[in-house]
Amino acid sequence: MDDFSYYQQNNPYQQPVQDKRSASMTTAATILGVISVTTCTCLYVSVACGGLAILLALLSKGGELTMSKSARLALYLGVAGLVITAITYAVTLYAIIGEYGSLEEYLRIYLQDYGMSLDDLGQLMP
């Protein structure tokens, strides 16, 4: 055995390389991604959870160059939740404008069903 291989095997300063990825951030990102996809019709919940899922999935890399499979899944779920939410609201807005002509007309008819007018609504808002 030569001196170099002996030194490599008996080097007290050489420590095993630790994975710097965060499993807890990956788990939280996955949970938030699932919530984002399942609540895609609730605008505020889905957008907040989707954004946080993407952020935590990216941060879970730690100092590593690659993401774990779970973190990639969480990233995809967060993006899917945001995309589905955007598509849902775009289709809804398109249907309302197609049916009523404008959002103002939709709001006027909606308020008329409850016995209010746009002026009454304007007085309620500061």
DRENTORKOL-3810 file (N, C-alpha, C; in nm, 4 decimals):
REM DRENTORKOL-3810
@n.u->0.0854; n.v->-0.1175; n.w->0.0000; ca.u->0.0000; ca.v->0.0000; ca.w->0.0000; c.u->0.0900; c.v->0.1238; c.w->0.0000
@n.u->0.0612; n.v->0.2149; n.w->-0.0893; ca.u->0.1424; ca.v->0.3359; ca.w->-0.0949; c.u->0.0923; c.v->0.4370; c.w->0.0088
@n.u->0.1708; n.v->0.5421; n.w->0.0282; ca.u->0.1401; ca.v->0.6397; ca.w->0.1321; c.u->0.0119; c.v->0.7176; c.w->0.1045
@n.u->-0.0183; n.v->0.7461; n.w->-0.0234; ca.u->-0.1360; ca.v->0.8261; ca.w->-0.0567; c.u->-0.2657; c.v->0.7520; c.w->-0.0234
@n.u->-0.2749; n.v->0.6260; n.w->-0.0594; ca.u->-0.3962; ca.v->0.5496; ca.w->-0.0290; c.u->-0.4103; c.v->0.5293; c.w->0.1215
@n.u->-0.2998; n.v->0.5115; n.w->0.1939; ca.u->-0.3063; ca.v->0.5012; ca.w->0.3393; c.u->-0.3591; c.v->0.6313; c.w->0.3985
@n.u->-0.3144; n.v->0.7449; n.w->0.3451; ca.u->-0.3574; ca.v->0.8751; ca.w->0.3944; c.u->-0.5066; c.v->0.8957; c.w->0.3673
@n.u->-0.5537; n.v->0.8544; n.w->0.2496; ca.u->-0.6954; ca.v->0.8701; ca.w->0.2169; c.u->-0.7839; c.v->0.7872; c.w->0.3093
@n.u->-0.7432; n.v->0.6689; n.w->0.3419; ca.u->-0.8233; ca.v->0.5819; ca.w->0.4270; c.u->-0.8181; c.v->0.6238; c.w->0.5733
@n.u->-0.7106; n.v->0.6806; n.w->0.6179; ca.u->-0.6930; ca.v->0.7133; ca.w->0.7588; c.u->-0.6909; c.v->0.8634; c.w->0.7855
@n.u->-0.7491; n.v->0.9408; n.w->0.6974; ca.u->-0.7500; ca.v->1.0856; ca.w->0.7130; c.u->-0.8532; c.v->1.1249; c.w->0.8194
@n.u->-0.8097; n.v->1.1779; n.w->0.9339; ca.u->-0.9058; ca.v->1.2146; ca.w->1.0389; c.u->-0.9855; c.v->1.3407; c.w->1.0055
@n.u->-0.9395; n.v->1.4181; n.w->0.9069; ca.u->-1.0074; ca.v->1.5435; ca.w->0.8729; c.u->-1.1142; c.v->1.5252; c.w->0.7654
@n.u->-1.1113; n.v->1.4116; n.w->0.6981; ca.u->-1.2088; ca.v->1.3876; ca.w->0.5926; c.u->-1.3384; c.v->1.3373; c.w->0.6553
@n.u->-1.4428; n.v->1.4155; n.w->0.6395; ca.u->-1.5725; ca.v->1.3787; ca.w->0.6952; c.u->-1.6677; c.v->1.3468; c.w->0.5812
@n.u->-1.7655; n.v->1.2632; n.w->0.6069; ca.u->-1.8607; ca.v->1.2325; ca.w->0.4997; c.u->-1.9379; c.v->1.3575; c.w->0.4580
@n.u->-1.9684; n.v->1.3659; n.w->0.3309; ca.u->-2.0412; ca.v->1.4809; ca.w->0.2781; c.u->-2.1869; c.v->1.4687; c.w->0.3182
@n.u->-2.2379; n.v->1.5735; n.w->0.3796; ca.u->-2.3768; ca.v->1.5723; ca.w->0.4234; c.u->-2.4648; c.v->1.6368; c.w->0.3180
@n.u->-2.5836; n.v->1.5828; n.w->0.3034; ca.u->-2.6818; ca.v->1.6409; ca.w->0.2131; c.u->-2.7412; c.v->1.7635; c.w->0.2820
@n.u->-2.7333; n.v->1.8775; n.w->0.2161; ca.u->-2.7788; ca.v->2.0027; ca.w->0.2772; c.u->-2.9251; c.v->2.0318; c.w->0.2480
@n.u->-2.9934; n.v->1.9408; n.w->0.1784; ca.u->-3.1332; ca.v->1.9637; ca.w->0.1458; c.u->-3.2185; c.v->1.9523; c.w->0.2708
@n.u->-3.3241; n.v->2.0300; n.w->0.2746; ca.u->-3.4119; ca.v->2.0314; ca.w->0.3900; c.u->-3.5352; c.v->1.9457; c.w->0.3636
@n.u->-3.5470; n.v->1.8362; n.w->0.4379; ca.u->-3.6617; ca.v->1.7468; ca.w->0.4215; c.u->-3.7894; c.v->1.8106; c.w->0.4752
@n.u->-3.7771; n.v->1.8902; n.w->0.5808; ca.u->-3.8971; ca.v->1.9527; ca.w->0.6376; c.u->-3.9540; c.v->2.0597; c.w->0.5441
@n.u->-3.8677; n.v->2.1347; n.w->0.4762; ca.u->-3.9161; ca.v->2.2325; ca.w->0.3782; c.u->-3.9811; c.v->2.1621; c.w->0.2592
@n.u->-3.9250; n.v->2.0497; n.w->0.2206; ca.u->-3.9827; ca.v->1.9741; ca.w->0.1101; c.u->-4.1209; c.v->1.9225; c.w->0.1473
@n.u->-4.1355; n.v->1.8733; n.w->0.2683; ca.u->-4.2652; ca.v->1.8243; ca.w->0.3146; c.u->-4.3669; c.v->1.9370; c.w->0.3206
@n.u->-4.3275; n.v->2.0500; n.w->0.3757; ca.u->-4.4183; ca.v->2.1652; ca.w->0.3825; c.u->-4.4560; c.v->2.2132; c.w->0.2431
@n.u->-4.3607; n.v->2.2148; n.w->0.1510; ca.u->-4.3887; ca.v->2.2573; ca.w->0.0139; c.u->-4.4854; c.v->2.1619; c.w->-0.0545
@n.u->-4.4699; n.v->2.0323; n.w->-0.0299; ca.u->-4.5606; ca.v->1.9338; ca.w->-0.0889; c.u->-4.7020; c.v->1.9512; c.w->-0.0361
@n.u->-4.7151; n.v->1.9700; n.w->0.0938; ca.u->-4.8474; ca.v->1.9903; ca.w->0.1538; c.u->-4.9122; c.v->2.1165; c.w->0.0986
@n.u->-4.8367; n.v->2.2251; n.w->0.0907; ca.u->-4.8911; ca.v->2.3497; ca.w->0.0362; c.u->-4.9253; c.v->2.3361; c.w->-0.1118
@n.u->-4.8474; n.v->2.2591; n.w->-0.1863; ca.u->-4.8777; ca.v->2.2361; ca.w->-0.3270; c.u->-5.0078; c.v->2.1597; c.w->-0.3450
@n.u->-5.0299; n.v->2.0589; n.w->-0.2617; ca.u->-5.1550; ca.v->1.9828; ca.w->-0.2677; c.u->-5.2735; c.v->2.0721; c.w->-0.2311
@n.u->-5.2567; n.v->2.1546; n.w->-0.1285; ca.u->-5.3635; ca.v->2.2482; ca.w->-0.0898; c.u->-5.3914; c.v->2.3452; c.w->-0.2038
@n.u->-5.2877; n.v->2.3918; n.w->-0.2700; ca.u->-5.3046; ca.v->2.4855; ca.w->-0.3809; c.u->-5.3848; c.v->2.4239; c.w->-0.4945
@n.u->-5.3562; n.v->2.2997; n.w->-0.5280; ca.u->-5.4291; ca.v->2.2338; ca.w->-0.6374; c.u->-5.5733; c.v->2.2042; c.w->-0.5972
@n.u->-5.5938; n.v->2.1611; n.w->-0.4737; ca.u->-5.7295; ca.v->2.1238; ca.w->-0.4318; c.u->-5.8189; c.v->2.2443; c.w->-0.4062
@n.u->-5.7610; n.v->2.3602; n.w->-0.3802; ca.u->-5.8422; ca.v->2.4803; ca.w->-0.3551; c.u->-5.8293; c.v->2.5802; c.w->-0.4694
@n.u->-5.8161; n.v->2.5304; n.w->-0.5905; ca.u->-5.7910; ca.v->2.6192; ca.w->-0.7041; c.u->-5.9089; c.v->2.7114; c.w->-0.7348
@n.u->-6.0259; n.v->2.6871; n.w->-0.6776; ca.u->-6.1382; ca.v->2.7784; ca.w->-0.6987; c.u->-6.1454; c.v->2.8853; c.w->-0.5900
@n.u->-6.0631; n.v->2.8757; n.w->-0.4895; ca.u->-6.0553; ca.v->2.9777; ca.w->-0.3846; c.u->-5.9322; c.v->3.0633; c.w->-0.4138
@n.u->-5.9545; n.v->3.1795; n.w->-0.4683; ca.u->-5.8455; ca.v->3.2618; ca.w->-0.5216; c.u->-5.7343; c.v->3.2858; c.w->-0.4197
@n.u->-5.7676; n.v->3.3361; n.w->-0.3047; ca.u->-5.6639; ca.v->3.3770; ca.w->-0.2103; c.u->-5.5890; c.v->3.2582; c.w->-0.1521
@n.u->-5.6574; n.v->3.1529; n.w->-0.1182; ca.u->-5.5930; ca.v->3.0358; ca.w->-0.0591; c.u->-5.4997; c.v->2.9702; c.w->-0.1600
@n.u->-5.5484; n.v->2.9503; n.w->-0.2810; ca.u->-5.4705; ca.v->2.8814; ca.w->-0.3827; c.u->-5.3461; c.v->2.9603; c.w->-0.4228
@n.u->-5.3599; n.v->3.0895; n.w->-0.4392; ca.u->-5.2453; ca.v->3.1712; ca.w->-0.4799; c.u->-5.1405; c.v->3.1757; c.w->-0.3686
@n.u->-5.1843; n.v->3.1931; n.w->-0.2457; ca.u->-5.0893; ca.v->3.1985; ca.w->-0.1344; c.u->-5.0185; c.v->3.0648; c.w->-0.1163
@n.u->-5.0940; n.v->2.9562; n.w->-0.1152; ca.u->-5.0328; ca.v->2.8240; ca.w->-0.0962; c.u->-4.9449; c.v->2.7856; c.w->-0.2143
@n.u->-4.9875; n.v->2.8169; n.w->-0.3359; ca.u->-4.9059; ca.v->2.7859; ca.w->-0.4534; c.u->-4.7748; c.v->2.8621; c.w->-0.4531
@n.u->-4.7825; n.v->2.9900; n.w->-0.4205; ca.u->-4.6600; ca.v->3.0702; ca.w->-0.4140; c.u->-4.5647; c.v->3.0219; c.w->-0.3061
@n.u->-4.6199; n.v->2.9893; n.w->-0.1897; ca.u->-4.5346; ca.v->2.9385; ca.w->-0.0811; c.u->-4.4779; c.v->2.8012; c.w->-0.1150
@n.u->-4.5545; n.v->2.7180; n.w->-0.1837; ca.u->-4.5041; ca.v->2.5858; ca.w->-0.2239; c.u->-4.3850; c.v->2.6008; c.w->-0.3179
@n.u->-4.3958; n.v->2.6919; n.w->-0.4125; ca.u->-4.2845; ca.v->2.7156; ca.w->-0.5052; c.u->-4.1628; c.v->2.7677; c.w->-0.4299
@n.u->-4.1846; n.v->2.8638; n.w->-0.3424; ca.u->-4.0743; ca.v->2.9228; ca.w->-0.2661; c.u->-4.0050; c.v->2.8185; c.w->-0.1788
@n.u->-4.0822; n.v->2.7414; n.w->-0.1035; ca.u->-4.0226; ca.v->2.6413; ca.w->-0.0147; c.u->-3.9554; c.v->2.5291; c.w->-0.0925
@n.u->-4.0120; n.v->2.4924; n.w->-0.2067; ca.u->-3.9485; ca.v->2.3884; ca.w->-0.2884; c.u->-3.8123; c.v->2.4351; c.w->-0.3380
@n.u->-3.8039; n.v->2.5604; n.w->-0.3794; ca.u->-3.6757; ca.v->2.6132; ca.w->-0.4260; c.u->-3.5765; c.v->2.6300; c.w->-0.3112
@n.u->-3.6257; n.v->2.6725; n.w->-0.1951; ca.u->-3.5360; ca.v->2.6906; ca.w->-0.0808; c.u->-3.4916; c.v->2.5582; c.w->-0.0188
@n.u->-3.5665; n.v->2.4520; n.w->-0.0434; ca.u->-3.5323; ca.v->2.3232; ca.w->0.0181; c.u->-3.4030; c.v->2.2654; c.w->-0.0402
@n.u->-3.3543; n.v->2.3209; n.w->-0.1501; ca.u->-3.2285; ca.v->2.2736; ca.w->-0.2088; c.u->-3.1116; c.v->2.2957; c.w->-0.1142
@n.u->-3.1230; n.v->2.3927; n.w->-0.0268; ca.u->-3.0109; ca.v->2.4251; ca.w->0.0595; c.u->-2.8972; c.v->2.4782; c.w->-0.0240
@n.u->-2.7819; n.v->2.4194; n.w->-0.0132; ca.u->-2.6678; ca.v->2.4602; ca.w->-0.0940; c.u->-2.6425; c.v->2.3670; c.w->-0.2102
@n.u->-2.7291; n.v->2.2695; n.w->-0.2278; ca.u->-2.7113; ca.v->2.1718; ca.w->-0.3349; c.u->-2.7475; c.v->2.2320; c.w->-0.4709
@n.u->-2.7003; n.v->2.1704; n.w->-0.5759; ca.u->-2.7288; ca.v->2.2174; ca.w->-0.7107; c.u->-2.8572; c.v->2.1582; c.w->-0.7675
@n.u->-2.8994; n.v->2.0453; n.w->-0.7151; ca.u->-3.0181; ca.v->1.9786; ca.w->-0.7670; c.u->-3.1246; c.v->1.9693; c.w->-0.6586
@n.u->-3.2468; n.v->1.9475; n.w->-0.7036; ca.u->-3.3586; ca.v->1.9320; ca.w->-0.6110; c.u->-3.3895; c.v->1.7835; c.w->-0.5959
@n.u->-3.4450; n.v->1.7483; n.w->-0.4817; ca.u->-3.4891; ca.v->1.6104; ca.w->-0.4634; c.u->-3.6163; c.v->1.5876; c.w->-0.5436
@n.u->-3.6536; n.v->1.4619; n.w->-0.5607; ca.u->-3.7745; ca.v->1.4300; ca.w->-0.6365; c.u->-3.8982; c.v->1.4876; c.w->-0.5678
@n.u->-3.9003; n.v->1.4821; n.w->-0.4363; ca.u->-4.0145; ca.v->1.5362; ca.w->-0.3616; c.u->-4.0244; c.v->1.6874; c.w->-0.3780
@n.u->-3.9117; n.v->1.7542; n.w->-0.3783; ca.u->-3.9119; ca.v->1.9000; ca.w->-0.3967; c.u->-3.9574; c.v->1.9368; c.w->-0.5372
@n.u->-3.9155; n.v->1.8587; n.w->-0.6366; ca.u->-3.9625; ca.v->1.8836; ca.w->-0.7729; c.u->-4.1121; c.v->1.8629; c.w->-0.7846
@n.u->-4.1634; n.v->1.7588; n.w->-0.7180; ca.u->-4.3079; ca.v->1.7346; ca.w->-0.7170; c.u->-4.3807; c.v->1.8522; c.w->-0.6530
@n.u->-4.3284; n.v->1.9017; n.w->-0.5416; ca.u->-4.3906; ca.v->2.0167; ca.w->-0.4739; c.u->-4.3876; c.v->2.1404; c.w->-0.5628
@n.u->-4.2779; n.v->2.1601; n.w->-0.6345; ca.u->-4.2678; ca.v->2.2727; ca.w->-0.7270; c.u->-4.3727; c.v->2.2610; c.w->-0.8371
@n.u->-4.3864; n.v->2.1424; n.w->-0.8933; ca.u->-4.4861; ca.v->2.1210; ca.w->-0.9992; c.u->-4.6275; c.v->2.1402; c.w->-0.9466
@n.u->-4.6546; n.v->2.0938; n.w->-0.8250; ca.u->-4.7882; ca.v->2.1114; ca.w->-0.7667; c.u->-4.8192; c.v->2.2587; c.w->-0.7441
@n.u->-4.7218; n.v->2.3348; n.w->-0.6941; ca.u->-4.7424; ca.v->2.4781; ca.w->-0.6726; c.u->-4.7689; c.v->2.5516; c.w->-0.8028
@n.u->-4.6917; n.v->2.5203; n.w->-0.9051; ca.u->-4.7122; ca.v->2.5840; ca.w->-1.0359; c.u->-4.8478; c.v->2.5426; c.w->-1.0933
@n.u->-4.8825; n.v->2.4142; n.w->-1.0816; ca.u->-5.0113; ca.v->2.3663; ca.w->-1.1331; c.u->-5.1272; c.v->2.4353; c.w->-1.0627
@n.u->-5.1166; n.v->2.4527; n.w->-0.9307; ca.u->-5.2224; ca.v->2.5221; ca.w->-0.8573; c.u->-5.2408; c.v->2.6647; c.w->-0.9054
@n.u->-5.1313; n.v->2.7350; n.w->-0.9287; ca.u->-5.1405; ca.v->2.8731; ca.w->-0.9775; c.u->-5.1955; c.v->2.8793; c.w->-1.1198
@n.u->-5.1520; n.v->2.7874; n.w->-1.2052; ca.u->-5.1991; ca.v->2.7874; ca.w->-1.3442; c.u->-5.3473; c.v->2.7520; c.w->-1.3507
@n.u->-5.3890; n.v->2.6506; n.w->-1.2768; ca.u->-5.5308; ca.v->2.6125; ca.w->-1.2766; c.u->-5.6164; c.v->2.7265; c.w->-1.2236
@n.u->-5.5698; n.v->2.7942; n.w->-1.1196; ca.u->-5.6443; ca.v->2.9079; ca.w->-1.0652; c.u->-5.6561; c.v->3.0193; c.w->-1.1682
@n.u->-5.5478; n.v->3.0514; n.w->-1.2356; ca.u->-5.5509; ca.v->3.1580; ca.w->-1.3368; c.u->-5.6452; c.v->3.1214; c.w->-1.4516
@n.u->-5.6406; n.v->2.9964; n.w->-1.4955; ca.u->-5.7289; ca.v->2.9533; ca.w->-1.6040; c.u->-5.8747; c.v->2.9577; c.w->-1.5603
@n.u->-5.9025; n.v->2.9119; n.w->-1.4393; ca.u->-6.0398; ca.v->2.9122; ca.w->-1.3876; c.u->-6.0968; c.v->3.0527; c.w->-1.3832
@n.u->-6.0200; n.v->3.1464; n.w->-1.3324; ca.u->-6.0705; ca.v->3.2833; ca.w->-1.3221; c.u->-6.0765; c.v->3.3535; c.w->-1.4569
@n.u->-5.9876; n.v->3.3187; n.w->-1.5483; ca.u->-5.9945; ca.v->3.3775; ca.w->-1.6827; c.u->-6.1193; c.v->3.3287; c.w->-1.7559
@n.u->-6.1495; n.v->3.2008; n.w->-1.7442; ca.u->-6.2692; ca.v->3.1452; ca.w->-1.8085; c.u->-6.3950; c.v->3.2045; c.w->-1.7456
@n.u->-6.3956; n.v->3.2201; n.w->-1.6139; ca.u->-6.5112; ca.v->3.2791; ca.w->-1.5458; c.u->-6.5318; c.v->3.4237; c.w->-1.5904
@n.u->-6.4258; n.v->3.5003; n.w->-1.5957; ca.u->-6.4353; ca.v->3.6392; ca.w->-1.6399; c.u->-6.4833; c.v->3.6477; c.w->-1.7845
@n.u->-6.4321; n.v->3.5611; n.w->-1.8691; ca.u->-6.4744; ca.v->3.5576; ca.w->-2.0091; c.u->-6.6230; c.v->3.5241; c.w->-2.0204
@n.u->-6.6710; n.v->3.4287; n.w->-1.9405; ca.u->-6.8126; ca.v->3.3899; ca.w->-1.9438; c.u->-6.9018; c.v->3.5033; c.w->-1.8942
@n.u->-6.8600; n.v->3.5733; n.w->-1.7893; ca.u->-6.9397; ca.v->3.6852; ca.w->-1.7369; c.u->-6.9479; c.v->3.7973; c.w->-1.8404
@n.u->-6.8361; n.v->3.8312; n.w->-1.9005; ca.u->-6.8370; ca.v->3.9387; ca.w->-2.0003; c.u->-6.9165; c.v->3.8963; c.w->-2.1239
@n.u->-6.9080; n.v->3.7708; n.w->-2.1623; ca.u->-6.9840; ca.v->3.7221; ca.w->-2.2760; c.u->-7.1342; c.v->3.7225; c.w->-2.2504
@n.u->-7.1733; n.v->3.6925; n.w->-2.1283; ca.u->-7.3154; ca.v->3.6858; ca.w->-2.0942; c.u->-7.3759; c.v->3.8236; c.w->-2.0687
@n.u->-7.3038; n.v->3.9082; n.w->-1.9955; ca.u->-7.3601; ca.v->4.0361; ca.w->-1.9517; c.u->-7.3038; c.v->4.1568; c.w->-2.0262
@n.u->-7.1979; n.v->4.1409; n.w->-2.0998; ca.u->-7.1414; ca.v->4.2514; ca.w->-2.1754; c.u->-7.0298; c.v->4.3242; c.w->-2.1031
@n.u->-7.0396; n.v->4.3354; n.w->-1.9716; ca.u->-6.9338; ca.v->4.4002; ca.w->-1.8933; c.u->-6.9475; c.v->4.3581; c.w->-1.7476
@n.u->-6.8440; n.v->4.3826; n.w->-1.6719; ca.u->-6.8510; ca.v->4.3516; ca.w->-1.5289; c.u->-6.9476; c.v->4.4460; c.w->-1.4569
@n.u->-6.9559; n.v->4.5684; n.w->-1.5035; ca.u->-7.0467; ca.v->4.6644; ca.w->-1.4424; c.u->-7.1920; c.v->4.6199; c.w->-1.4586
@n.u->-7.2266; n.v->4.5697; n.w->-1.5755; ca.u->-7.3638; ca.v->4.5212; ca.w->-1.5991; c.u->-7.3921; c.v->4.3990; c.w->-1.5120
@n.u->-7.2961; n.v->4.3094; n.w->-1.4997; ca.u->-7.3113; ca.v->4.1925; ca.w->-1.4122; c.u->-7.3335; c.v->4.2366; c.w->-1.2687
@n.u->-7.2558; n.v->4.3311; n.w->-1.2231; ca.u->-7.2683; ca.v->4.3807; ca.w->-1.0869; c.u->-7.4028; c.v->4.4491; c.w->-1.0662
@n.u->-7.4483; n.v->4.5250; n.w->-1.1656; ca.u->-7.5781; ca.v->4.5926; ca.w->-1.1551; c.u->-7.6912; c.v->4.4910; c.w->-1.1411
@n.u->-7.6901; n.v->4.3854; n.w->-1.2224; ca.u->-7.7939; ca.v->4.2823; ca.w->-1.2153; c.u->-7.7840; c.v->4.2049; c.w->-1.0845
@n.u->-7.6626; n.v->4.1760; n.w->-1.0411; ca.u->-7.6423; ca.v->4.1049; ca.w->-0.9144; c.u->-7.6961; c.v->4.1860; c.w->-0.7977
@n.u->-7.6650; n.v->4.3148; n.w->-0.7951; ca.u->-7.7127; ca.v->4.3996; ca.w->-0.6858; c.u->-7.8634; c.v->4.4221; c.w->-0.6934
@n.u->-7.9183; n.v->4.4246; n.w->-0.8130; ca.u->-8.0621; ca.v->4.4422; ca.w->-0.8301; c.u->-8.1377; c.v->4.3251; c.w->-0.7659
@n.u->-8.0826; n.v->4.2076; n.w->-0.7728; ca.u->-8.1451; ca.v->4.0910; ca.w->-0.7093; c.u->-8.1513; c.v->4.1067; c.w->-0.5578
@n.u->-8.0614; n.v->4.1835; n.w->-0.5014; ca.u->-8.0592; ca.v->4.2052; ca.w->-0.3567; c.u->-8.1175; c.v->4.3406; c.w->-0.3172
@n.u->-8.1801; n.v->4.4105; n.w->-0.4108; ca.u->-8.2468; ca.v->4.5366; ca.w->-0.3806; c.u->-8.1533; c.v->4.6536; c.w->-0.3611
@n.u->-8.0371; n.v->4.6512; n.w->-0.4233; ca.u->-7.9412; ca.v->4.7602; ca.w->-0.4120; c.u->-7.9124; c.v->4.8158; c.w->-0.5505
@n.u->-7.8527; n.v->4.9321; n.w->-0.5538; ca.u->-7.8081; ca.v->4.9896; ca.w->-0.6801; c.u->-7.6580; c.v->5.0153; c.w->-0.6705
@n.u->-7.5978; n.v->5.0536; n.w->-0.7829; ca.u->-7.4547; ca.v->5.0845; ca.w->-0.7811; c.u->-7.4258; c.v->5.2067; c.w->-0.6951
@n.u->-7.5216; n.v->5.3005; n.w->-0.6885; ca.u->-7.5030; ca.v->5.4178; ca.w->-0.6036; c.u->-7.5018; c.v->5.3778; c.w->-0.4566
@n.u->-7.5920; n.v->5.2858; n.w->-0.4176; ca.u->-7.5946; ca.v->5.2382; ca.w->-0.2803; c.u->-7.4624; c.v->5.1685; c.w->-0.2456
@n.u->-7.4116; n.v->5.0903; n.w->-0.3391; ca.u->-7.2840; ca.v->5.0225; ca.w->-0.3161; c.u->-7.1693; c.v->5.1226; c.w->-0.3042
@n.u->-7.1723; n.v->5.2272; n.w->-0.3852; ca.u->-7.0715; ca.v->5.3318; ca.w->-0.3801; c.u->-7.0700; c.v->5.4035; c.w->-0.2470
@n.u->-7.1878; n.v->5.4194; n.w->-0.1835; ca.u->-7.1960; ca.v->5.4858; ca.w->-0.0541; c.u->-7.1426; c.v->5.3966; c.w->0.0576
@n.u->-7.1480; n.v->5.2649; n.w->0.0376; ca.u->-7.0967; ca.v->5.1740; ca.w->0.1391; c.u->-6.9435; c.v->5.1719; c.w->0.1422
@n.u->-6.8837; n.v->5.1951; n.w->0.0263; ca.u->-6.7373; ca.v->5.1923; ca.w->0.0171; c.u->-6.6802; c.v->5.3293; c.w->0.0491
@n.u->-6.5705; n.v->5.3296; n.w->0.1250; ca.u->-6.5094; ca.v->5.4600; ca.w->0.1587; c.u->-6.4368; c.v->5.5212; c.w->0.0422
END
